[in-house]
Amino acid sequence: MNIHEYQGKAVLREYGVPVARGRAIFAPAEAEAAAQELGGPVWVVKSQIHAGGRGKGTFKEAEAGDKGGVRLARSVEEVKAYARQMLGHTLVTVQTGPAGKQVNRLYIEEGAEIASEFYLSMLVDRATGRIALVVSTEGGMDIEQVAQDSPDKIVTVTIDPATGLMPHHGRTVAKALGLTGSLAKQAEDLTAKLYQAFLAKDMEMLEINPLVVTKGGELRCLDAKLAFDGNALYRHPDIVALRDLTEEDEKEIEASKHDLAYIALDGTIGCMVNGAGLAMATLDIIKLYGEEPANFLDVGGGASEEKVTAAFQIITADPNVKGILVNIFGGIMKCDVIARGVIAAVKTVGLQVPLVVRLEGTNVAQGQEIIRASGLNVIAAEDLDDAAQKIVAAVRGAGHA
């Protein structure tokens, strides 16, 4: 789960992390009061969407201007003008894709005199099973680009869960950023507070880009991107309350209600699979045969008929879906349960596109018989390769019809 920058900064502020004062607004009429409350003389007006690259983004609408989604204002009038230009308009960044995202809220923040910029993040390193600290002197830039062009400028430190954060971790961060004296002490203190927040809130990722040194000699987090472990959200109702459904795909929202692992993609072949590994293999083989998957959908190992029906309905609700591939390897999940769920869903929503079903494993014979006896126009497949070729052929055939 992701939250907005201003929400992330409020979370970090609870742990004593140095962030600038700011105020979120939801309508242009609120801009003047927010600017006057902060006092100026310089303000930063920031679009709040769940995507990076806001500062380099562009608005689709001409009246929103082309100054990007993060703007420096030097008067209250400028703050008000930017609020009018940005709120309600669609911002396109490298992470939103060409469709962009509508800006429904802004964060107006006090300006800072910046002496230098750094990058700092914490994340779960899957390779080591530890929390990793990633720091770089190249703040304000895309860390992926830095990793590609100047990997020597990125320092990664892993934290042993048996010991937790130790003083030497903070010193390593300070050294990597070239900080000495008071700033080194601040870096050590900041590292400890961020680690405390990371653990306490069950975060998956915490990114500060940029972390700045002000001309007054203080470290400050100028941006904050936080993501949380969805499996631990039951422990954090305060974080759940920050969820912004307008930033999420409607199909993904519906899937979360049924405890389905669903991610919308840009292709034309809808997929319903059990098991993340098998789902990834299914997506890969669809691409191998020249088409694109419309979604990742893992119904899990113990899905009920109702859950399968919900999954099928979510897939068919996507207007981009031109064909559906059901690929089930039955273990705990039984093939007859999948078959009944598919039949129930088709009878509920209808079947307007080709459907290929590949079943294997527990109760496969019963599942295949249920499909055959249904009288539905379902294409049976023997294995994954056969299934992928058949759904690709069916989609292309439908496209040329």
HELIX and SHEET records of a PDB file:
HELIX    1   1 GLU A    5  ARG A   13  1                                   9    
HELIX    2   2 PRO A   28  GLU A   30  5                                   3    
HELIX    3   3 ALA A   31  LEU A   38  1                                   8    
HELIX    4   4 ALA A   62  ALA A   64  5                                   3    
HELIX    5   5 VAL A   76  MET A   86  1                                  11    
HELIX    6   6 ILE A  143  ASP A  149  1                                   7    
HELIX    7   7 PRO A  151  LYS A  153  5                                   3    
HELIX    8   8 PRO A  167  ALA A  176  1                                  10    
HELIX    9   9 GLY A  181  ALA A  200  1                                  20    
HELIX   10  10 GLY A  230  ARG A  235  5                                   6    
HELIX   11  11 PRO A  237  VAL A  240  1                                   4    
HELIX   12  12 LEU A  245  GLU A  247  5                                   3    
HELIX   13  13 GLU A  250  LYS A  257  1                                   8    
HELIX   14  14 ALA A  276  LEU A  288  1                                  13    
HELIX   15  15 GLU A  305  THR A  316  1                                  12    
HELIX   16  16 CYS A  335  VAL A  349  1                                  15    
HELIX   17  17 VAL A  364  ALA A  373  1                                  10    
HELIX   18  18 LEU A  384  HIS A  400  1                                  17    
SHEET    1   A 4 GLY A  22  ILE A  25  0                                        
SHEET    2   A 4 LEU A 106  GLU A 110 -1                                        
SHEET    3   A 4 TRP A  43  SER A  47 -1                                        
SHEET    4   A 4 VAL A  70  ALA A  73 -1                                        
SHEET    1   B 3 THR A  58  PHE A  59  0                                        
SHEET    2   B 3 THR A  90  VAL A  92 -1                                        
SHEET    3   B 3 LYS A 101  GLN A 102 -1                                        
SHEET    1   C 5 ILE A 154  ILE A 159  0                                        
SHEET    2   C 5 ARG A 130  SER A 136 -1                                        
SHEET    3   C 5 ILE A 114  ASP A 125 -1                                        
SHEET    4   C 5 MET A 203  THR A 214 -1                                        
SHEET    5   C 5 LEU A 219  CYS A 221 -1                                        
SHEET    1   D 5 ILE A 154  ILE A 159  0                                        
SHEET    2   D 5 ARG A 130  SER A 136 -1                                        
SHEET    3   D 5 ILE A 114  ASP A 125 -1                                        
SHEET    4   D 5 MET A 203  THR A 214 -1                                        
SHEET    5   D 5 LYS A 225  PHE A 228 -1                                        
SHEET    1   E 2 ALA A 261  ALA A 264  0                                        
SHEET    2   E 2 ASN A 295  ASP A 298 -1                                        
SHEET    1   F 4 ILE A 269  VAL A 273  0                                        
SHEET    2   F 4 GLY A 323  GLY A 330  1                                        
SHEET    3   F 4 LEU A 355  GLY A 361  1                                        
SHEET    4   F 4 ILE A 379  ALA A 380  1                                        
END                                                                             
